[in-house]
């Protein structure tokens, strides 16, 4: 072997330095690499991965709702160990003016429940292309409960998402209302304003005095109990504005009933009913998941409106949870906001919902139709607000 003229030690130090630089480049490339996402449709529920902040983050909960062949679960898994389940079902995007639906667009909806913790902005880099490639021709992604400061919210504004989808906000951003349950029923009341506390106690006292011996508060949790509750509520719910205008009436065979029965089968359901003379006047349908109670549906008989039945049921529900479910730390009113929720909550966060509509000719048409109707609805709503007519029109529509 020929002897080379080199500085002392050069022959060993140069390869070592080159190896160190190569390893550094590999680490940098790995940190900057696009996360690889694989989208599958499993036939059985895998265990949940990461933080389960809602039942919809648990594949088993979603599989329990797949009671028909046109419902399924899509699973997006990343090379960094993240996993996002989506519930897939036939759906419709309403073309609505205010609360009145004038038409709809049929889609296959892939529901992605947000409030995804443990993610950074870059974790979603490869997700959108993978989702867009896996969607059927009429498929859309519905992102619900998107928290304003979570990583996914930032990712939806980035080029990776914009390349694959048109982002269509659905409704205005809203405040999600929650209740901190620590300390029990009386401690909860002390967290409310003095006016709210006084109004609640006055309404309850008047109701109890007027209907002494005739009213009853019941809790339904077991599968048989929940099935009986659904039968009781179906005819009453059909008369509410939720059923007449929004198609959200309670039926054993619609998604509300199936969801509730699935929760009962898994031991999570906890529902409340307030009745007078064995006639239901107010109800709350919810479930316990982890340390949170999720209120999925609330309603009341419109004939009992003057007695504030929603407030009465709420107080009875909080008493029940404080006494029989002391492990619960949070009461979640779920999506959307209202004066009712605002007055009864003691915590909140800002959220919004949106559709991800794949780019292409069909997606462009769907986006144009829905966005155009939304703009018209906002314009009319703003005009009614200026004229002081919005609440009058809303009451007239709900009564119609």
N, C-alpha and C positions, 0 to 999 in steps of 0.2 A: 504494500500500500504506500502510495506516495505521501511523504510528509509535507503538510501545508504550513506556510508561514502565517501564523495567526497570533493574535495577542493572547497572553496567558488567560486561560479560563473561557475564552470566547466560544470554543467548541461545545461546551456544556450549557452555558448560560443562554445562548441564542435560541436553541430549541425550547428550553423551558419558558423563556419569555414569549415565544411564538405560541406555545400551548396555552399560556395564561391569557393572551389576547384572544385566542380562538374561543376559549371558554367564556370570556367576557362577552364576545360577540354573540355566542349562542344564548347566553342569559338575556341579553338585550333583545335579540330577535324573538325569544320566547315571550318576553314581557310585552312586546309590541305586536305579536302575531294576532291575527283575527281568531277569536274563539270559534272552534268548530262545533256546530250544532247539528244534531241528528234528530229528525222528526219521525216518530213512529206512531202506530195505532195498536197498543198492546191489547191483548184479549183478556188479561187479568190484571188486577190492581197491583202495581209494584209498591214497595214501601215509600212513604214521602221522604223527600230529600230537602235539607235546609230548614229554615224557619217556617212553620205552619201558622200563619197569622190569621187564617180564615179556613173554614171547612173546605172551601173550594181549592185550597192548596194541597189537600189530601186526595190522592187518586181514588182511594177506597170510597170516599164520599161521592165523588163524581160517578164512579161505576155503579153505585147504588141507585142512581137516577136513570140508568140506561135500561129502561123497561121496554123499549121498542127497538126494532131493527135500525131505525133511522137516527138513533142516538149512539154516540160513542165517545171515547176519550182519546185525545191526541196528546202525546207526550214529547216535549222538546227537551232534549238532554244535551249538555255541553261537555266539551273536552276538559273543562275546569271543574266538573263535578256538580254543576247546577242542573236543576230539573224544574220545568214549568208544565203543569198539567192544564189542558184546555178541555172544556166540555163542549161537545159538538152536537148540534141539533138543528132541525129546520126552523127557520125564523122569518120574521118580516121586519123591515125597516119602515116605520110609519111615515107617511106624508101628512103631517098634521098642522093645523092652525090652532095654536094654543093647546087645549085639551081635546079638541075634536079631530079625530082621524078622518082624512078625506080619501085616503088610499094607502097603498103600501107596495114595497118591493120585496119579493120573495128571495131569501138568501139561505145559505147554509152557514150558520153562525158558529164561530169558534170563540168561546168566551174565555178570556184571560183575566183572572182576578188579580188586580195589582196589590199594592202595599207589599211588594217583594223586598224583604230585607236581606242583607248579606251580599248584595250585588253592587258592583261599581259600574260606571258609565260604559267602560270598554267591554264588559262581560256580554253585552247585547249585540256586539258588532256583527257577528255572523248569523244572529237569530232571524233577522227579517228576510234575508234571501232564502233561508231554509224554510221559513213558514210560507212565503209566497209560492215557492216551488211545490209545496205539499198541499195547497188549497185546491179544491175542485173549481170548476168553471164559475160557479155562483158563490164561491166561498168568500167570507169576510172574517176579520178578527174584531171582536168587540172587547175593548179594554175597559173594565169597570173598576171604579174606585181608585183611580190613579191619583196618588198623593202628590201634591205639588212639588215637594222637594226630594222625591225618591229618584234613584238612578234611572229607572225606566222612563220617567217624564223627560229627563234630559235627552235620553237616547232617541225618543220619538221625534225630536227636532233635528237630529243629526243626519248626515248624508246617507248613511247606510239604510235608515228607515225610509227616507225620502226617495231613494232609488227604487225601492221595492213597492212602496205603498203611497197612496194619498191619505193623509190623516184628516178625518172628518170629526170635529167635536160634536158630541151629542148632548144637547142641552147646555145650559150655562154652568160654569164652575159653581160648586155648592159647598156648603159647610156640613161636614159629617159630625153628627152629634153623638156624644158618648156620656156615660155616667161613671164616675169613680165610686165604687160601692163600699169602700173601706169604712168600717165602723158601724154598719147596720142601718136600719130604717131611719131612726131619729137623726143619726149623723148625716145621712143623705139629705134630709129635709133642711138641715142647717146650711148646706152648701148652696141652696137656692136663694133667690132674692126674697126679701121680707114680703113683698107684694104677692109673689108666686106662692109662697108658703101659706099666706093667709087665705088666698083664693082657693087653694087646694083643700085646706081644712074646712072652709066654709061650705064648699060644694059637697064634701063628703058628709058633713053634719046634716045638711038639709036633705040629702038623699036618704040617709039612714033613718032620719026622723019620719020622713014621708012614707018610707017603705019598710018600716020595722017589721021583722018577722016574715017578709015576703021575698027578700033578695038573698042571693047566694053566690059566693065566689068558689069556683072549682078549678082544680089543676088536673090536666090530662097529660100523661107521659107514656104509658104502656101502649103497645100497638093496638090492642082492642079499644082502649080508651080514646086514642086519637082517631081511630076509624069512626067511633060513635060521635065524636065531636064534629067531624067533617059532615056527617049526615045531618046533624043539628043545624049547622051553620049554612049549608048550601042554599036553602030557600031564603034565608034572611040576607045573606051576602048578595044575592041576585038583585036586591033593591038598592044597593049602595052605588054611589057614583063610580067607585073603582070598577064595578062590574059593568055598568051601563056605558061608560065612556072609554075605559082603558082595557077592558077585557080581563080584569084581574079579580073576577069573582072566585070564590072558593068552591071547588068541586073535588070530589074524591079522585076523579079520573084525569084532572088537569095537572099541570106541573106543580101547582101549589100543594094539592093533595098528595101527589106522589112524593114530592120532596119531604113533606111532613111525615109520611108513613115510613120513608127510608130512615129519617132521623129517629123515629120511634123504634124501628127494628134494631138500630145500632145503639140504642140506649141514650140518645142525646136529646130527644124531644122534651119540651116542657112548655105547655100551652095553658092559657088562662081564659076563663069564661066568667062573665058577670051576667046573671039572669035575675029576672023578677017574675014571680009566679011561674017558674019553669020556662019562661020565654027569654031567649038570649037577647041581651041589649048591647054587649060589647065583648070583644075578644082580642087576644093577642097570641099569635102563633110564633114560637121561637124554639131555639135549641141551645143547649150548653155545649161549648166546645173549648177544651182547655180551661182557662180561667175567665172566659168571656161568655156572656149570654147574648146571642144574636136574635133580635126581634125582626123576623122575616115578614110578618104581615099583621096589621092591626086594623080593626074596623068596628063600626057600631051601627045599630039600627037607627036610621035617620029620624024615626018617629020619637026617639028619646034624646034628640040633640040638646034640648034645653037643660037636661040634667048633667051635661058634661060627662057622658059615660066613658069617654077615652081617658080623662083624668082619673076617674074613679077606678077604672081597671088598672091603670098604671100604678097607683098607690098600692092596690092589692097585690100586684105582681112583685113590686119591690119588697113588700113585707114577706111574701112567700120565699123569694130568693135569699133574702137576708137570713131567714129562719132555717130553711131547708137546704140551701146551697151556699154555705158560708165560704167555700173556697173561691167563689167567683169574685174577681177584682173589677170587672168592667161590664157595663151594660151597653151594647152597641145598637143604636137605632138604624144602622145600615145606611143605604144610599139615599140621597135627596135631603132636603131640609124643609122645615115648616115652623110656624110659630109654636105649634104644639111641642115639637122636639126642642126648640130653643129654650122654652120656658122650663122644661123638665130636665135638661142636661146640665152638667157642670164641667164638661171638657169638650173640645172640638178640634177638627183639623180640616184643611181645605182639600177638596178632591174634585175630579171631573171624570166624565166618561167620554170615550171616543171610539170611532170605527177606524180600522185600517183596511182600506179598500185597494186591492191590487191594481197596479197600473195596467192599462190596456183599454181597448175600446169599450168593453162592457163596464169596466170600473169607472171610466170617464162618464158614461151615461148615468150610472147609479149616483155617483158623486154630484153631478150637476143637478139631478132631480131632487135629491134630499137636501143639498146645500141651498138650492133655490127656494124650496118650501120653508126651510128654517129661516132664511133671510126675510121672507114675507111675514112669517109668524112673529119674528122679533119686531119688524117695522109696525105691524098692526098693534102688537102689545104695547110698544112705546107710545103710540098715538093714544090708545085707550088710557094709559097711565097719565099722560099730559091732560087729558080731558076729565080725569077723575072717574072713569067708568070701568076700570079693569076689574075691580072686585065685584061690581054689580053684574058684569057680563059673566064672570066666573061662576057666581052663585046661580045665575040663570041657566048656564050650560049644565051645571051639575044637577040642577033640579029638573032639567028637561028630559 
